[in-house]
Amino acid sequence: MRTENDGQASVSLRRWTRAARCVGPARHELRRLLDEWELASLADSAEIVVSELFTNAVRHVKAPRDRLVEARYERLAGGVRIEVHDADASSWKAVPEPSPEEESGRGLALVDSITGGCWGMSERAGVGKLVWAVVDDGVDGYVSLRDMQD
């Protein structure tokens, strides 16, 4: 893990193996950083976002299994930018709308709701893409983990 602090923004960058078992530790790392950055009130929403983005990189990436997933967290004024980088060089497709009967496929819709539409995909240096989202205290889409369990 590499953490930078230049007085303006704090950034944390970590590479993970592309395995489902790494989603939880990436989520916990983000929660720890949010506590450090005095943004703990965003932790529930931010954890859902990073879980969805990281899980997509693990499940849907068309790249060799030994490629890593990179999680980058950047402190913003009142929020955090979450990035998940993967090595999928295939073209980006429109996000399909799942049918009401499907049990999965709603993760990016959830990210869209939580972030108030402040997310997207872009190119990255090297092979692949990055998917980013901003969670901040000005977004109306706040979701509590406790609310989702009820």
C-alpha positions, -999 to +999 in steps of 0.1 A: +000+000+000+012+035-008-003+065+009+005+101-001-003+133+016+006+166+000-013+189+023-042+192-002-053+156-008-047+122+007-044+093-016-041+056-009-033+030-035-032-007-031-030-037-055-050-068-048-052-102-064-082-106-085-101-128-061-134-125-043-117-129-010-100-095-015-133-075-016-137-075+022-101-064+030-104-036+003-137-025+021-120-026+055-090-006+042-114+021+029-133+023+063-099+026+081-089+055+058-122+072+062-118+071+100-083+086+096-096+113+073-125+121+096-150+110+071-164+080+090-200+092+083-195+081+047-182+046+055-214+026+050-221+042+015-185+041+005-181+004+015-211-005-007-196+014-036-162-002-034-177-037-029-197-033-061-169-019-082-143-044-069-167-074-073-173-064-109-136-063-115-133-098-100-163-114-117-165-098-151-130-088-162-117-106-193-080-107-184-055-133-173-063-145-138-029-133-125-036-097-133-041-075-102-069-051-093-059-017-080-080+002-055-073+039-052-089+061-026-085+099-027-097+122+000-117+151-013-132+181+005-162+164+022-158+131+004-138+103-012-131+093-048-130+056-051-113+040-082-110+004-091-085-003-119-086-036-139-067-050-168-098-056-191-088-043-225-121-051-241-143-023-252-168-009-226-204-019-231-235-001-220-246-014-186-275-038-193-308-033-174-316-066-155-351-080-158-372-080-127-367-118-124-329-116-123-312-119-089-281-099-099-270-071-122-281-041-101-247-031-086-240-002-109-275+011-105-269+010-067-236+029-072-255+054-093-280+059-066-255+062-038-233+087-056-261+107-071-248+098-106-212+109-098-194+078-112-181+066-145-155+046-165-123+060-181-091+049-197-061+044-175-023+043-181-014+008-194-039-019-202-075-018-190-098+007-175-108+023-143-142+027-128-146+056-104-172+070-080-174+099-056-191+095-023-195+127-004-216+143+024-236+163-001-251+133-019-288+125-012-283+088-021-268+079+013-274+042+021-268+026+055-259-010+057-285-013+084-312+000+061-303-027+035-306-054+061-341-044+072 
